[in-house]
């Protein structure tokens, strides 16, 4: 791979980064993985960007997308319903089963 191809890959990866603010107002970078539609609602699947690269993907974050008054912006809100989270995550896993190596918590023990 030449240097230009490498730079293009890095730029593509940077374009998938979403910056969210936590409850303390601190900016946290996430990698945008996908949007899953479930029961008429849209949910974004994000992966926290770690400072150090690790072999496993870690846990994803699933947030509900809500429209704002501005057409150019959307708001992400947490989902409290465990059943909805599990269903959206199962849909995500099925969609990307050939691209990611998912490990169930039960299998790790």
N, C-alpha and C positions, 0 to 999 in steps of 0.2 A: 504494500500500500504506500503510495507516495504521500508527501507532506500535504498536498492540497486535499486529497481524499480524507486524510486524518482531520484536517481543519474543518471540512464539511461535516464530518461525523460529530465533532465536538460542537459545532454550531447547531446541528440538529438536536443534540442532546440538551443544549442550553434552551432551545425553544420549547422544550417540554417541561421546563421548570416553572412552577407556580409558587409565588411567595404569599404566605398567609401570616396573619398576625395572631398570636396567642392571647390568652386572657390578660397577660402582662404587657401587651403591646409590642412584644418582641417579634421580629420577622423570622419565620421558619420556612426554609425552602423544601418543596415537595416535587417529586417527579410526577407529572400527569401521566396516568396509565390508560384510562378509558372513561367513557360515560356509559352507564347502564340504565336502560329505561325499565321501570317496574311499576305496574299499576298506575300508569299515567303520569308518574313522576320520574325525574331524572336524578341520578346519583353519580357523583364523580368518585373515581377510585384513584387515590394518591399514594405514593410511596415516599416516606420521609427520606430526604437526602442526608446520608451520613457523611461526616467529615472523613472518616476512614472507610475504605472499601472493605466489605466483608463478602464472604462467599454466599451466604444465604440472603434471601430478599428481605427478611424481616417482616414486620406486620404492615399491612396496608391500612390506609385511613379511608373510610367511606363517608361522604358527606352529601346531604341533599342539596340540589341546586334550586335556588329560588330567584325569581326575576326581581330586579330592582327598578326604580323609576327610570334609570338610564338604560337605553337599549344596548350600550356598549359594555355594561357591567352586569355581573351576576353575583349573587351572594351564596356562600356555602354555609349550611347550618348542620349541626350535629344531629344524629339520628339516635333516639333513645330506644326505639323498638328493636329488641334483639332479634326477633323473627325476621323483620325486614332486612336488617344488616346481614343475617345469615343467608337469606334468599338472594340478595344482591351479590354477595361474595360468591355463592355457588354459581350464579350466572356468569360472573367474571371468570371463575376458574374453568368453567366449561368452554367459554369463548377462547381462552388463552392456554388451554391444556397442552398444546404443542409448543408454546413459546416459553413457558415458565415451568420450573420444577416445584410444584407445591408440596409442602410437607404438613401433614395433619399433626396437631398437637398429640393425639393419641399414639401416633407412630413413633414419636421421638422418645417416649418413655421406655 
